[in-house]
Amino acid sequence: MDYIKSPMNYIGNKYRIIGQLKRWFPKQIGTMVDLFCGGCDVAVNTAAARIIANDINVYVIRIFQSFQRLGLFATLDYIDETIAAWGLSKENKDAYLKFREHYNKSSRNPLDLYILMCYSFNYQFRFNEAHEYNNPFGANRSSFNEVMRANLVRMFPRLAGIEFVSEDFTRLDLTGLGPGDFLYADPPYLLTCGSYNDGKRGFKGWGEEDEQALYALLDRLDAQGVRFALSNVSHHKGRRHTRLLNWKAEHGYHMHRIAFNYDNCNYHANNRNAITREVLITNY
Ligand SMILES: C[S@@+](CC[C@H](N)C(=O)[O-])C[C@H]1O[C@@H](n2cnc3c(N)ncnc32)[C@H](O)[C@@H]1O
């Protein structure tokens, strides 16, 4: 099957392994919750009667909500006009910095943030403590190119029916979910080098307490009869995710191996034993 790629190039996105994940997803889903949706690569590639996509990063959620509100043609017009008006290109650092200043100091328009991200280093959403976007320029590499445009166009029809929410996962009311429903959880990984953990994104990082709260939530959903799937790593750079493995064993959940090439993450670790094992844990 041909999967849709999010036009966000979101760090930690699951696009490359979506086919493997979906092998283990339920075939019939009433309500699907993508609890840590990020760039939304998983939600847009899942069929369900109702889809709820949540992320604590309210700025990313507002971009999706703007896409929905404006529709495809007005979105593309806005993007093209803004790029032309500000002279944005992958060579023009000065234009990028001026536009970033404009976004931070006056516009705060979610579509401007999307455009900024397209010209930024590694397409990342990074904010300072004042919630100003502070990712540097993606010189000679990043732009709203033809591939991004094509991905945006292809994603639009799938976005239409998704309900976007921005909450800390512990604050979502999931008590209405039951048998027939499905929750996918792709949290920041405690063991890996993802930059969510460093607290530099203007949002709180991810720590042991969050991990524990997530396991407790998944146990409650299990008791409600809701099916869940949790992405994570069981091993990383020679370390074993003992807490995860114990929790899984204690509750009799199932663990599936997922092939994932972590080269980008391991560039500084030349150790052959430093394996990373991506897994999917399910309660069904
Ligand atoms: C690995 S990424 C998800 C990537 C996504 N599955 C994709 O394919 O693009 C993890 C996400 O969790 C979000 N997050 C971190 N802490 C959170 C929290 N406490 N509640 C909700 N979302 C959170 C981050 O903002 C980030 O977008």
The ligand as a MOL file (V3000), in Angstrom:
LIG
                    3D

  0  0  0     0  0            999 V3000
M  V30 BEGIN CTAB
M  V30 COUNTS 27 29 0 0 0
M  V30 BEGIN ATOM
M  V30 1 C 7.8050 10.5460 18.7820 0
M  V30 2 S 6.8490 12.0140 18.6360 0 CHG=1
M  V30 3 C 5.4270 11.4500 17.7800 0
M  V30 4 C 5.6750 11.3060 16.3000 0
M  V30 5 C 4.4360 10.9110 15.4990 0
M  V30 6 N 3.9840 9.5580 15.8060 0
M  V30 7 C 4.6990 11.0340 13.9960 0
M  V30 8 O 4.6540 10.0020 13.2900 0
M  V30 9 O 4.9810 12.1600 13.5370 0 CHG=-1
M  V30 10 C 6.3150 12.2720 20.2860 0
M  V30 11 C 5.3640 13.4620 20.4700 0
M  V30 12 O 4.9210 13.4740 21.8370 0
M  V30 13 C 4.6070 14.8150 22.1570 0
M  V30 14 N 4.5370 14.9070 23.6400 0
M  V30 15 C 5.5710 14.9650 24.5120 0
M  V30 16 N 5.1170 14.9940 25.7850 0
M  V30 17 C 3.7590 14.9330 25.7040 0
M  V30 18 C 2.7260 14.9170 26.6770 0
M  V30 19 N 3.0050 14.9690 27.9810 0
M  V30 20 N 1.4350 14.8320 26.2650 0
M  V30 21 C 1.1410 14.7980 24.9290 0
M  V30 22 N 2.0860 14.8180 23.9580 0
M  V30 23 C 3.3910 14.8910 24.3350 0
M  V30 24 C 5.7420 15.6120 21.5150 0
M  V30 25 O 5.3510 16.9610 21.3140 0
M  V30 26 C 5.9530 14.8380 20.2150 0
M  V30 27 O 5.2480 15.4400 19.1540 0
M  V30 END ATOM
M  V30 BEGIN BOND
M  V30 1 1 1 2
M  V30 2 1 2 3
M  V30 3 1 2 10
M  V30 4 1 3 4
M  V30 5 1 4 5
M  V30 6 1 5 6
M  V30 7 1 5 7
M  V30 8 2 7 8
M  V30 9 1 7 9
M  V30 10 1 10 11
M  V30 11 1 11 12
M  V30 12 1 11 26
M  V30 13 1 12 13
M  V30 14 1 13 14
M  V30 15 1 13 24
M  V30 16 1 14 15
M  V30 17 1 14 23
M  V30 18 2 15 16
M  V30 19 1 16 17
M  V30 20 1 17 18
M  V30 21 2 17 23
M  V30 22 1 18 19
M  V30 23 2 18 20
M  V30 24 1 20 21
M  V30 25 2 21 22
M  V30 26 1 22 23
M  V30 27 1 24 25
M  V30 28 1 24 26
M  V30 29 1 26 27
M  V30 END BOND
M  V30 END CTAB
M  END
